[in-house]
């Protein structure tokens, strides 16, 4: 995925967050719940979390990413060096 595509998804996230906060979720527990309920259209994960040096944390986010993909949810790893990341 290109940086421009990442930026498009991140901008959409922040736009929705600013206009209808109830349509976005963040934080491990809230995201887990939303994924369990199939209430996620796009899952955004920072590359810092996806490549964490903490193995348990990394496994958790890799698992979320894989689970989202298996369930047909678009999962995006966005670069923390991205201006909005």
PyMOL Python script that loads the backbone (N, CA, C, O; Angstrom):
from pymol import cmd

cmd.read_pdbstr("""\
ATOM      1  N   UNK A   1       0.852  -1.173   0.000  1.00  0.00           N
ATOM      2  CA  UNK A   1       0.000   0.000   0.000  1.00  0.00           C
ATOM      3  C   UNK A   1       0.895   1.233   0.000  1.00  0.00           C
ATOM      4  O   UNK A   1       1.886   1.305   0.727  1.00  0.00           O
ATOM      5  N   UNK A   2       0.530   2.177  -0.815  1.00  0.00           N
ATOM      6  CA  UNK A   2       1.340   3.389  -0.928  1.00  0.00           C
ATOM      7  C   UNK A   2       1.091   4.328   0.254  1.00  0.00           C
ATOM      8  O   UNK A   2       0.087   4.221   0.958  1.00  0.00           O
ATOM      9  N   UNK A   3       2.006   5.221   0.441  1.00  0.00           N
ATOM     10  CA  UNK A   3       1.889   6.226   1.497  1.00  0.00           C
ATOM     11  C   UNK A   3       0.635   7.081   1.277  1.00  0.00           C
ATOM     12  O   UNK A   3      -0.031   7.471   2.236  1.00  0.00           O
ATOM     13  N   UNK A   4       0.323   7.364   0.022  1.00  0.00           N
ATOM     14  CA  UNK A   4      -0.869   8.158  -0.298  1.00  0.00           C
ATOM     15  C   UNK A   4      -2.134   7.410   0.113  1.00  0.00           C
ATOM     16  O   UNK A   4      -3.075   8.020   0.621  1.00  0.00           O
ATOM     17  N   UNK A   5      -2.163   6.086  -0.103  1.00  0.00           N
ATOM     18  CA  UNK A   5      -3.319   5.289   0.319  1.00  0.00           C
ATOM     19  C   UNK A   5      -3.454   5.292   1.835  1.00  0.00           C
ATOM     20  O   UNK A   5      -4.553   5.452   2.366  1.00  0.00           O
ATOM     21  N   UNK A   6      -2.332   5.115   2.533  1.00  0.00           N
ATOM     22  CA  UNK A   6      -2.348   5.163   3.996  1.00  0.00           C
ATOM     23  C   UNK A   6      -2.911   6.498   4.463  1.00  0.00           C
ATOM     24  O   UNK A   6      -3.755   6.556   5.358  1.00  0.00           O
ATOM     25  N   UNK A   7      -2.436   7.553   3.850  1.00  0.00           N
ATOM     26  CA  UNK A   7      -2.868   8.895   4.224  1.00  0.00           C
ATOM     27  C   UNK A   7      -4.363   9.068   4.011  1.00  0.00           C
ATOM     28  O   UNK A   7      -5.033   9.706   4.824  1.00  0.00           O
ATOM     29  N   UNK A   8      -4.892   8.512   2.937  1.00  0.00           N
ATOM     30  CA  UNK A   8      -6.330   8.586   2.666  1.00  0.00           C
ATOM     31  C   UNK A   8      -7.119   7.929   3.794  1.00  0.00           C
ATOM     32  O   UNK A   8      -8.088   8.507   4.286  1.00  0.00           O
ATOM     33  N   UNK A   9      -6.715   6.725   4.211  1.00  0.00           N
ATOM     34  CA  UNK A   9      -7.412   6.023   5.288  1.00  0.00           C
ATOM     35  C   UNK A   9      -7.272   6.733   6.626  1.00  0.00           C
ATOM     36  O   UNK A   9      -8.235   6.816   7.389  1.00  0.00           O
ATOM     37  N   UNK A  10      -6.083   7.246   6.915  1.00  0.00           N
ATOM     38  CA  UNK A  10      -5.884   7.967   8.165  1.00  0.00           C
ATOM     39  C   UNK A  10      -6.701   9.257   8.198  1.00  0.00           C
ATOM     40  O   UNK A  10      -7.294   9.591   9.224  1.00  0.00           O
ATOM     41  N   UNK A  11      -6.733   9.976   7.088  1.00  0.00           N
ATOM     42  CA  UNK A  11      -7.529  11.198   7.031  1.00  0.00           C
ATOM     43  C   UNK A  11      -9.007  10.895   7.217  1.00  0.00           C
ATOM     44  O   UNK A  11      -9.713  11.632   7.905  1.00  0.00           O
ATOM     45  N   UNK A  12      -9.480   9.806   6.602  1.00  0.00           N
ATOM     46  CA  UNK A  12     -10.883   9.418   6.769  1.00  0.00           C
ATOM     47  C   UNK A  12     -11.171   9.089   8.234  1.00  0.00           C
ATOM     48  O   UNK A  12     -12.210   9.478   8.768  1.00  0.00           O
ATOM     49  N   UNK A  13     -10.252   8.374   8.880  1.00  0.00           N
ATOM     50  CA  UNK A  13     -10.400   8.048  10.296  1.00  0.00           C
ATOM     51  C   UNK A  13     -10.556   9.324  11.128  1.00  0.00           C
ATOM     52  O   UNK A  13     -11.488   9.439  11.925  1.00  0.00           O
ATOM     53  N   UNK A  14      -9.652  10.270  10.944  1.00  0.00           N
ATOM     54  CA  UNK A  14      -9.700  11.502  11.734  1.00  0.00           C
ATOM     55  C   UNK A  14     -10.933  12.349  11.399  1.00  0.00           C
ATOM     56  O   UNK A  14     -11.476  13.026  12.272  1.00  0.00           O
ATOM     57  N   UNK A  15     -11.368  12.312  10.151  1.00  0.00           N
ATOM     58  CA  UNK A  15     -12.580  13.037   9.764  1.00  0.00           C
ATOM     59  C   UNK A  15     -13.796  12.453  10.488  1.00  0.00           C
ATOM     60  O   UNK A  15     -14.609  13.193  11.043  1.00  0.00           O
ATOM     61  N   UNK A  16     -13.913  11.132  10.479  1.00  0.00           N
ATOM     62  CA  UNK A  16     -15.046  10.488  11.153  1.00  0.00           C
ATOM     63  C   UNK A  16     -14.953  10.705  12.658  1.00  0.00           C
ATOM     64  O   UNK A  16     -15.964  10.956  13.314  1.00  0.00           O
ATOM     65  N   UNK A  17     -13.747  10.609  13.208  1.00  0.00           N
ATOM     66  CA  UNK A  17     -13.554  10.848  14.635  1.00  0.00           C
ATOM     67  C   UNK A  17     -14.032  12.245  15.018  1.00  0.00           C
ATOM     68  O   UNK A  17     -14.620  12.433  16.083  1.00  0.00           O
ATOM     69  N   UNK A  18     -13.781  13.215  14.157  1.00  0.00           N
ATOM     70  CA  UNK A  18     -14.179  14.590  14.444  1.00  0.00           C
ATOM     71  C   UNK A  18     -15.659  14.862  14.261  1.00  0.00           C
ATOM     72  O   UNK A  18     -16.197  15.786  14.872  1.00  0.00           O
ATOM     73  N   UNK A  19     -16.329  14.073  13.430  1.00  0.00           N
ATOM     74  CA  UNK A  19     -17.741  14.339  13.153  1.00  0.00           C
ATOM     75  C   UNK A  19     -18.705  13.373  13.830  1.00  0.00           C
ATOM     76  O   UNK A  19     -19.842  13.737  14.130  1.00  0.00           O
ATOM     77  N   UNK A  20     -18.254  12.132  14.075  1.00  0.00           N
ATOM     78  CA  UNK A  20     -19.133  11.144  14.684  1.00  0.00           C
ATOM     79  C   UNK A  20     -18.281  10.130  15.438  1.00  0.00           C
ATOM     80  O   UNK A  20     -18.036   9.024  14.958  1.00  0.00           O
ATOM     81  N   UNK A  21     -17.843  10.520  16.608  1.00  0.00           N
ATOM     82  CA  UNK A  21     -16.904   9.719  17.397  1.00  0.00           C
ATOM     83  C   UNK A  21     -17.404   8.293  17.669  1.00  0.00           C
ATOM     84  O   UNK A  21     -16.600   7.384  17.873  1.00  0.00           O
ATOM     85  N   UNK A  22     -18.710   8.100  17.671  1.00  0.00           N
ATOM     86  CA  UNK A  22     -19.277   6.774  17.944  1.00  0.00           C
ATOM     87  C   UNK A  22     -18.994   5.772  16.821  1.00  0.00           C
ATOM     88  O   UNK A  22     -19.175   4.568  17.006  1.00  0.00           O
ATOM     89  N   UNK A  23     -18.557   6.258  15.669  1.00  0.00           N
ATOM     90  CA  UNK A  23     -18.290   5.370  14.533  1.00  0.00           C
ATOM     91  C   UNK A  23     -16.853   4.886  14.458  1.00  0.00           C
ATOM     92  O   UNK A  23     -16.503   4.140  13.544  1.00  0.00           O
ATOM     93  N   UNK A  24     -16.020   5.292  15.396  1.00  0.00           N
ATOM     94  CA  UNK A  24     -14.635   4.823  15.425  1.00  0.00           C
ATOM     95  C   UNK A  24     -14.341   4.239  16.798  1.00  0.00           C
ATOM     96  O   UNK A  24     -14.985   4.588  17.787  1.00  0.00           O
ATOM     97  N   UNK A  25     -13.374   3.358  16.844  1.00  0.00           N
ATOM     98  CA  UNK A  25     -12.950   2.815  18.124  1.00  0.00           C
ATOM     99  C   UNK A  25     -11.438   2.677  18.118  1.00  0.00           C
ATOM    100  O   UNK A  25     -10.820   2.517  17.065  1.00  0.00           O
ATOM    101  N   UNK A  26     -10.866   2.738  19.272  1.00  0.00           N
ATOM    102  CA  UNK A  26      -9.421   2.600  19.388  1.00  0.00           C
ATOM    103  C   UNK A  26      -9.120   2.036  20.765  1.00  0.00           C
ATOM    104  O   UNK A  26      -9.951   2.092  21.671  1.00  0.00           O
ATOM    105  N   UNK A  27      -7.953   1.507  20.903  1.00  0.00           N
ATOM    106  CA  UNK A  27      -7.571   0.835  22.139  1.00  0.00           C
ATOM    107  C   UNK A  27      -7.775  -0.662  21.992  1.00  0.00           C
ATOM    108  O   UNK A  27      -8.731  -1.101  21.352  1.00  0.00           O
ATOM    109  N   UNK A  28      -6.891  -1.443  22.575  1.00  0.00           N
ATOM    110  CA  UNK A  28      -6.916  -2.891  22.372  1.00  0.00           C
ATOM    111  C   UNK A  28      -8.249  -3.568  22.694  1.00  0.00           C
ATOM    112  O   UNK A  28      -8.749  -4.350  21.885  1.00  0.00           O
ATOM    113  N   UNK A  29      -8.827  -3.284  23.848  1.00  0.00           N
ATOM    114  CA  UNK A  29     -10.070  -3.964  24.238  1.00  0.00           C
ATOM    115  C   UNK A  29     -11.238  -3.581  23.345  1.00  0.00           C
ATOM    116  O   UNK A  29     -12.015  -4.443  22.934  1.00  0.00           O
ATOM    117  N   UNK A  30     -11.367  -2.308  23.045  1.00  0.00           N
ATOM    118  CA  UNK A  30     -12.468  -1.847  22.194  1.00  0.00           C
ATOM    119  C   UNK A  30     -12.356  -2.412  20.779  1.00  0.00           C
ATOM    120  O   UNK A  30     -13.359  -2.794  20.177  1.00  0.00           O
ATOM    121  N   UNK A  31     -11.150  -2.463  20.261  1.00  0.00           N
ATOM    122  CA  UNK A  31     -10.941  -2.984  18.916  1.00  0.00           C
ATOM    123  C   UNK A  31     -11.209  -4.487  18.883  1.00  0.00           C
ATOM    124  O   UNK A  31     -11.830  -4.986  17.944  1.00  0.00           O
ATOM    125  N   UNK A  32     -10.744  -5.212  19.904  1.00  0.00           N
ATOM    126  CA  UNK A  32     -11.020  -6.653  20.002  1.00  0.00           C
ATOM    127  C   UNK A  32     -12.520  -6.906  19.979  1.00  0.00           C
ATOM    128  O   UNK A  32     -13.001  -7.763  19.237  1.00  0.00           O
ATOM    129  N   UNK A  33     -13.253  -6.161  20.791  1.00  0.00           N
ATOM    130  CA  UNK A  33     -14.702  -6.321  20.861  1.00  0.00           C
ATOM    131  C   UNK A  33     -15.356  -6.033  19.511  1.00  0.00           C
ATOM    132  O   UNK A  33     -16.201  -6.798  19.047  1.00  0.00           O
ATOM    133  N   UNK A  34     -14.962  -4.933  18.891  1.00  0.00           N
ATOM    134  CA  UNK A  34     -15.535  -4.563  17.590  1.00  0.00           C
ATOM    135  C   UNK A  34     -15.227  -5.618  16.536  1.00  0.00           C
ATOM    136  O   UNK A  34     -16.075  -5.925  15.698  1.00  0.00           O
ATOM    137  N   UNK A  35     -14.028  -6.171  16.573  1.00  0.00           N
ATOM    138  CA  UNK A  35     -13.666  -7.213  15.615  1.00  0.00           C
ATOM    139  C   UNK A  35     -14.472  -8.485  15.873  1.00  0.00           C
ATOM    140  O   UNK A  35     -14.907  -9.143  14.928  1.00  0.00           O
ATOM    141  N   UNK A  36     -14.673  -8.835  17.140  1.00  0.00           N
ATOM    142  CA  UNK A  36     -15.508  -9.996  17.490  1.00  0.00           C
ATOM    143  C   UNK A  36     -16.931  -9.828  16.976  1.00  0.00           C
ATOM    144  O   UNK A  36     -17.567 -10.797  16.560  1.00  0.00           O
ATOM    145  N   UNK A  37     -17.424  -8.608  17.006  1.00  0.00           N
ATOM    146  CA  UNK A  37     -18.792  -8.313  16.589  1.00  0.00           C
ATOM    147  C   UNK A  37     -18.904  -8.014  15.092  1.00  0.00           C
ATOM    148  O   UNK A  37     -19.982  -7.688  14.595  1.00  0.00           O
ATOM    149  N   UNK A  38     -17.783  -8.128  14.382  1.00  0.00           N
ATOM    150  CA  UNK A  38     -17.741  -7.815  12.942  1.00  0.00           C
ATOM    151  C   UNK A  38     -18.237  -6.388  12.675  1.00  0.00           C
ATOM    152  O   UNK A  38     -18.963  -6.134  11.714  1.00  0.00           O
ATOM    153  N   UNK A  39     -17.830  -5.483  13.537  1.00  0.00           N
ATOM    154  CA  UNK A  39     -18.262  -4.094  13.449  1.00  0.00           C
ATOM    155  C   UNK A  39     -17.139  -3.183  12.967  1.00  0.00           C
ATOM    156  O   UNK A  39     -17.136  -1.984  13.248  1.00  0.00           O
ATOM    157  N   UNK A  40     -16.189  -3.761  12.239  1.00  0.00           N
ATOM    158  CA  UNK A  40     -15.057  -2.988  11.721  1.00  0.00           C
ATOM    159  C   UNK A  40     -15.064  -3.057  10.202  1.00  0.00           C
ATOM    160  O   UNK A  40     -15.142  -4.132   9.608  1.00  0.00           O
ATOM    161  N   UNK A  41     -14.980  -1.894   9.595  1.00  0.00           N
ATOM    162  CA  UNK A  41     -14.858  -1.822   8.136  1.00  0.00           C
ATOM    163  C   UNK A  41     -13.390  -1.842   7.733  1.00  0.00           C
ATOM    164  O   UNK A  41     -12.997  -2.559   6.812  1.00  0.00           O
ATOM    165  N   UNK A  42     -12.574  -1.036   8.442  1.00  0.00           N
ATOM    166  CA  UNK A  42     -11.138  -0.963   8.174  1.00  0.00           C
ATOM    167  C   UNK A  42     -10.414  -0.959   9.517  1.00  0.00           C
ATOM    168  O   UNK A  42     -10.739  -0.177  10.410  1.00  0.00           O
ATOM    169  N   UNK A  43      -9.429  -1.844   9.642  1.00  0.00           N
ATOM    170  CA  UNK A  43      -8.603  -1.909  10.843  1.00  0.00           C
ATOM    171  C   UNK A  43      -7.275  -1.236  10.537  1.00  0.00           C
ATOM    172  O   UNK A  43      -6.559  -1.654   9.627  1.00  0.00           O
ATOM    173  N   UNK A  44      -6.945  -0.198  11.293  1.00  0.00           N
ATOM    174  CA  UNK A  44      -5.673   0.510  11.135  1.00  0.00           C
ATOM    175  C   UNK A  44      -4.765   0.142  12.306  1.00  0.00           C
ATOM    176  O   UNK A  44      -5.155   0.268  13.467  1.00  0.00           O
ATOM    177  N   UNK A  45      -3.564  -0.308  11.995  1.00  0.00           N
ATOM    178  CA  UNK A  45      -2.590  -0.657  13.027  1.00  0.00           C
ATOM    179  C   UNK A  45      -1.281   0.055  12.706  1.00  0.00           C
ATOM    180  O   UNK A  45      -0.787  -0.002  11.579  1.00  0.00           O
ATOM    181  N   UNK A  46      -0.738   0.713  13.694  1.00  0.00           N
ATOM    182  CA  UNK A  46       0.556   1.382  13.528  1.00  0.00           C
ATOM    183  C   UNK A  46       1.660   0.350  13.357  1.00  0.00           C
ATOM    184  O   UNK A  46       1.651  -0.697  14.005  1.00  0.00           O
ATOM    185  N   UNK A  47       2.602   0.650  12.491  1.00  0.00           N
ATOM    186  CA  UNK A  47       3.727  -0.271  12.304  1.00  0.00           C
ATOM    187  C   UNK A  47       4.534  -0.430  13.587  1.00  0.00           C
ATOM    188  O   UNK A  47       5.185  -1.457  13.780  1.00  0.00           O
ATOM    189  N   UNK A  48       4.502   0.569  14.468  1.00  0.00           N
ATOM    190  CA  UNK A  48       5.215   0.455  15.747  1.00  0.00           C
ATOM    191  C   UNK A  48       4.627  -0.680  16.591  1.00  0.00           C
ATOM    192  O   UNK A  48       5.364  -1.407  17.256  1.00  0.00           O
ATOM    193  N   UNK A  49       3.298  -0.831  16.563  1.00  0.00           N
ATOM    194  CA  UNK A  49       2.669  -1.915  17.305  1.00  0.00           C
ATOM    195  C   UNK A  49       2.880  -3.248  16.598  1.00  0.00           C
ATOM    196  O   UNK A  49       3.133  -4.266  17.241  1.00  0.00           O
ATOM    197  N   UNK A  50       2.776  -3.236  15.292  1.00  0.00           N
ATOM    198  CA  UNK A  50       2.894  -4.456  14.500  1.00  0.00           C
ATOM    199  C   UNK A  50       4.312  -5.028  14.560  1.00  0.00           C
ATOM    200  O   UNK A  50       4.508  -6.233  14.403  1.00  0.00           O
ATOM    201  N   UNK A  51       5.288  -4.166  14.787  1.00  0.00           N
ATOM    202  CA  UNK A  51       6.686  -4.600  14.833  1.00  0.00           C
ATOM    203  C   UNK A  51       7.315  -4.350  16.211  1.00  0.00           C
ATOM    204  O   UNK A  51       8.526  -4.164  16.332  1.00  0.00           O
ATOM    205  N   UNK A  52       6.477  -4.352  17.228  1.00  0.00           N
ATOM    206  CA  UNK A  52       6.924  -4.081  18.590  1.00  0.00           C
ATOM    207  C   UNK A  52       8.040  -5.032  19.023  1.00  0.00           C
ATOM    208  O   UNK A  52       8.054  -6.202  18.641  1.00  0.00           O
ATOM    209  N   UNK A  53       8.967  -4.521  19.816  1.00  0.00           N
ATOM    210  CA  UNK A  53      10.017  -5.371  20.380  1.00  0.00           C
ATOM    211  C   UNK A  53       9.463  -6.251  21.495  1.00  0.00           C
ATOM    212  O   UNK A  53      10.048  -7.278  21.838  1.00  0.00           O
ATOM    213  N   UNK A  54       8.328  -5.839  22.058  1.00  0.00           N
ATOM    214  CA  UNK A  54       7.637  -6.650  23.056  1.00  0.00           C
ATOM    215  C   UNK A  54       6.919  -7.775  22.306  1.00  0.00           C
ATOM    216  O   UNK A  54       5.943  -7.528  21.598  1.00  0.00           O
ATOM    217  N   UNK A  55       7.396  -8.985  22.459  1.00  0.00           N
ATOM    218  CA  UNK A  55       6.895 -10.104  21.661  1.00  0.00           C
ATOM    219  C   UNK A  55       5.406 -10.352  21.888  1.00  0.00           C
ATOM    220  O   UNK A  55       4.675 -10.608  20.932  1.00  0.00           O
ATOM    221  N   UNK A  56       4.950 -10.283  23.123  1.00  0.00           N
ATOM    222  CA  UNK A  56       3.528 -10.506  23.410  1.00  0.00           C
ATOM    223  C   UNK A  56       2.675  -9.457  22.704  1.00  0.00           C
ATOM    224  O   UNK A  56       1.643  -9.783  22.117  1.00  0.00           O
ATOM    225  N   UNK A  57       3.105  -8.202  22.761  1.00  0.00           N
ATOM    226  CA  UNK A  57       2.369  -7.130  22.099  1.00  0.00           C
ATOM    227  C   UNK A  57       2.369  -7.329  20.589  1.00  0.00           C
ATOM    228  O   UNK A  57       1.335  -7.175  19.941  1.00  0.00           O
ATOM    229  N   UNK A  58       3.521  -7.669  20.032  1.00  0.00           N
ATOM    230  CA  UNK A  58       3.612  -7.898  18.589  1.00  0.00           C
ATOM    231  C   UNK A  58       2.694  -9.039  18.166  1.00  0.00           C
ATOM    232  O   UNK A  58       1.974  -8.917  17.175  1.00  0.00           O
ATOM    233  N   UNK A  59       2.713 -10.141  18.902  1.00  0.00           N
ATOM    234  CA  UNK A  59       1.849 -11.284  18.587  1.00  0.00           C
ATOM    235  C   UNK A  59       0.380 -10.886  18.616  1.00  0.00           C
ATOM    236  O   UNK A  59      -0.405 -11.317  17.772  1.00  0.00           O
ATOM    237  N   UNK A  60       0.018 -10.065  19.584  1.00  0.00           N
ATOM    238  CA  UNK A  60      -1.370  -9.611  19.699  1.00  0.00           C
ATOM    239  C   UNK A  60      -1.806  -8.862  18.441  1.00  0.00           C
ATOM    240  O   UNK A  60      -2.872  -9.141  17.892  1.00  0.00           O
ATOM    241  N   UNK A  61      -0.999  -7.924  17.987  1.00  0.00           N
ATOM    242  CA  UNK A  61      -1.377  -7.120  16.832  1.00  0.00           C
ATOM    243  C   UNK A  61      -1.264  -7.888  15.520  1.00  0.00           C
ATOM    244  O   UNK A  61      -2.043  -7.650  14.597  1.00  0.00           O
ATOM    245  N   UNK A  62      -0.315  -8.794  15.426  1.00  0.00           N
ATOM    246  CA  UNK A  62      -0.242  -9.660  14.243  1.00  0.00           C
ATOM    247  C   UNK A  62      -1.491 -10.536  14.193  1.00  0.00           C
ATOM    248  O   UNK A  62      -2.076 -10.734  13.128  1.00  0.00           O
ATOM    249  N   UNK A  63      -1.895 -11.057  15.348  1.00  0.00           N
ATOM    250  CA  UNK A  63      -3.104 -11.883  15.426  1.00  0.00           C
ATOM    251  C   UNK A  63      -4.347 -11.084  15.016  1.00  0.00           C
ATOM    252  O   UNK A  63      -5.190 -11.585  14.272  1.00  0.00           O
ATOM    253  N   UNK A  64      -4.458  -9.847  15.502  1.00  0.00           N
ATOM    254  CA  UNK A  64      -5.593  -8.990  15.109  1.00  0.00           C
ATOM    255  C   UNK A  64      -5.617  -8.784  13.599  1.00  0.00           C
ATOM    256  O   UNK A  64      -6.667  -8.880  12.963  1.00  0.00           O
ATOM    257  N   UNK A  65      -4.453  -8.503  13.038  1.00  0.00           N
ATOM    258  CA  UNK A  65      -4.331  -8.278  11.601  1.00  0.00           C
ATOM    259  C   UNK A  65      -4.769  -9.520  10.820  1.00  0.00           C
ATOM    260  O   UNK A  65      -5.547  -9.427   9.871  1.00  0.00           O
ATOM    261  N   UNK A  66      -4.262 -10.672  11.231  1.00  0.00           N
ATOM    262  CA  UNK A  66      -4.607 -11.912  10.533  1.00  0.00           C
ATOM    263  C   UNK A  66      -6.082 -12.253  10.687  1.00  0.00           C
ATOM    264  O   UNK A  66      -6.726 -12.682   9.729  1.00  0.00           O
ATOM    265  N   UNK A  67      -6.618 -12.064  11.882  1.00  0.00           N
ATOM    266  CA  UNK A  67      -8.042 -12.335  12.122  1.00  0.00           C
ATOM    267  C   UNK A  67      -8.926 -11.425  11.282  1.00  0.00           C
ATOM    268  O   UNK A  67      -9.928 -11.866  10.720  1.00  0.00           O
ATOM    269  N   UNK A  68      -8.555 -10.172  11.201  1.00  0.00           N
ATOM    270  CA  UNK A  68      -9.313  -9.226  10.382  1.00  0.00           C
ATOM    271  C   UNK A  68      -9.319  -9.684   8.929  1.00  0.00           C
ATOM    272  O   UNK A  68     -10.368  -9.712   8.287  1.00  0.00           O
ATOM    273  N   UNK A  69      -8.155 -10.041   8.415  1.00  0.00           N
ATOM    274  CA  UNK A  69      -8.060 -10.502   7.027  1.00  0.00           C
ATOM    275  C   UNK A  69      -8.900 -11.747   6.784  1.00  0.00           C
ATOM    276  O   UNK A  69      -9.583 -11.846   5.765  1.00  0.00           O
ATOM    277  N   UNK A  70      -8.855 -12.703   7.719  1.00  0.00           N
ATOM    278  CA  UNK A  70      -9.649 -13.935   7.576  1.00  0.00           C
ATOM    279  C   UNK A  70     -11.140 -13.635   7.527  1.00  0.00           C
ATOM    280  O   UNK A  70     -11.900 -14.334   6.858  1.00  0.00           O
ATOM    281  N   UNK A  71     -11.556 -12.584   8.244  1.00  0.00           N
ATOM    282  CA  UNK A  71     -12.970 -12.236   8.324  1.00  0.00           C
ATOM    283  C   UNK A  71     -13.398 -11.215   7.275  1.00  0.00           C
ATOM    284  O   UNK A  71     -14.512 -10.694   7.337  1.00  0.00           O
ATOM    285  N   UNK A  72     -12.530 -10.926   6.321  1.00  0.00           N
ATOM    286  CA  UNK A  72     -12.890 -10.019   5.237  1.00  0.00           C
ATOM    287  C   UNK A  72     -12.819  -8.544   5.584  1.00  0.00           C
ATOM    288  O   UNK A  72     -13.358  -7.706   4.862  1.00  0.00           O
ATOM    289  N   UNK A  73     -12.155  -8.222   6.688  1.00  0.00           N
ATOM    290  CA  UNK A  73     -11.987  -6.821   7.097  1.00  0.00           C
ATOM    291  C   UNK A  73     -10.692  -6.304   6.483  1.00  0.00           C
ATOM    292  O   UNK A  73      -9.657  -6.968   6.557  1.00  0.00           O
ATOM    293  N   UNK A  74     -10.746  -5.134   5.883  1.00  0.00           N
ATOM    294  CA  UNK A  74      -9.536  -4.530   5.325  1.00  0.00           C
ATOM    295  C   UNK A  74      -8.653  -4.106   6.498  1.00  0.00           C
ATOM    296  O   UNK A  74      -9.059  -3.296   7.330  1.00  0.00           O
ATOM    297  N   UNK A  75      -7.442  -4.661   6.554  1.00  0.00           N
ATOM    298  CA  UNK A  75      -6.497  -4.351   7.626  1.00  0.00           C
ATOM    299  C   UNK A  75      -5.297  -3.641   7.018  1.00  0.00           C
ATOM    300  O   UNK A  75      -4.719  -4.100   6.032  1.00  0.00           O
ATOM    301  N   UNK A  76      -4.935  -2.525   7.617  1.00  0.00           N
ATOM    302  CA  UNK A  76      -3.856  -1.692   7.081  1.00  0.00           C
ATOM    303  C   UNK A  76      -2.823  -1.424   8.171  1.00  0.00           C
ATOM    304  O   UNK A  76      -3.151  -0.987   9.274  1.00  0.00           O
ATOM    305  N   UNK A  77      -1.571  -1.700   7.828  1.00  0.00           N
ATOM    306  CA  UNK A  77      -0.456  -1.338   8.700  1.00  0.00           C
ATOM    307  C   UNK A  77       0.056   0.003   8.176  1.00  0.00           C
ATOM    308  O   UNK A  77       0.548   0.087   7.051  1.00  0.00           O
ATOM    309  N   UNK A  78      -0.061   1.047   8.993  1.00  0.00           N
ATOM    310  CA  UNK A  78       0.384   2.358   8.509  1.00  0.00           C
ATOM    311  C   UNK A  78       1.694   2.747   9.166  1.00  0.00           C
ATOM    312  O   UNK A  78       1.959   2.424  10.324  1.00  0.00           O
ATOM    313  N   UNK A  79       2.491   3.440   8.403  1.00  0.00           N
ATOM    314  CA  UNK A  79       3.812   3.843   8.860  1.00  0.00           C
ATOM    315  C   UNK A  79       3.751   4.951   9.885  1.00  0.00           C
ATOM    316  O   UNK A  79       3.063   5.952   9.692  1.00  0.00           O
ATOM    317  N   UNK A  80       4.473   4.769  10.977  1.00  0.00           N
ATOM    318  CA  UNK A  80       4.498   5.798  12.010  1.00  0.00           C
ATOM    319  C   UNK A  80       5.258   7.033  11.555  1.00  0.00           C
ATOM    320  O   UNK A  80       5.147   8.094  12.170  1.00  0.00           O
ATOM    321  N   UNK A  81       6.027   6.904  10.485  1.00  0.00           N
ATOM    322  CA  UNK A  81       6.739   8.048   9.934  1.00  0.00           C
ATOM    323  C   UNK A  81       5.849   8.894   9.024  1.00  0.00           C
ATOM    324  O   UNK A  81       6.234   9.978   8.586  1.00  0.00           O
ATOM    325  N   UNK A  82       4.650   8.375   8.749  1.00  0.00           N
ATOM    326  CA  UNK A  82       3.671   9.116   7.962  1.00  0.00           C
ATOM    327  C   UNK A  82       3.330  10.396   8.733  1.00  0.00           C
ATOM    328  O   UNK A  82       3.227  10.350   9.959  1.00  0.00           O
ATOM    329  N   UNK A  83       3.154  11.523   8.063  1.00  0.00           N
ATOM    330  CA  UNK A  83       2.875  12.779   8.774  1.00  0.00           C
ATOM    331  C   UNK A  83       1.720  12.703   9.764  1.00  0.00           C
ATOM    332  O   UNK A  83       1.744  13.393  10.783  1.00  0.00           O
ATOM    333  N   UNK A  84       0.705  11.875   9.487  1.00  0.00           N
ATOM    334  CA  UNK A  84      -0.415  11.775  10.414  1.00  0.00           C
ATOM    335  C   UNK A  84      -0.272  10.603  11.358  1.00  0.00           C
ATOM    336  O   UNK A  84      -1.078  10.456  12.277  1.00  0.00           O
ATOM    337  N   UNK A  85       0.736   9.759  11.159  1.00  0.00           N
ATOM    338  CA  UNK A  85       0.936   8.566  11.992  1.00  0.00           C
ATOM    339  C   UNK A  85       1.586   8.909  13.278  1.00  0.00           C
ATOM    340  O   UNK A  85       1.830   8.026  14.101  1.00  0.00           O
TER     341      UNK A  85
END
""", "prot")
cmd.dss("prot")
cmd.show_as("cartoon", "prot")
cmd.util.cbc("prot")
cmd.orient("prot")
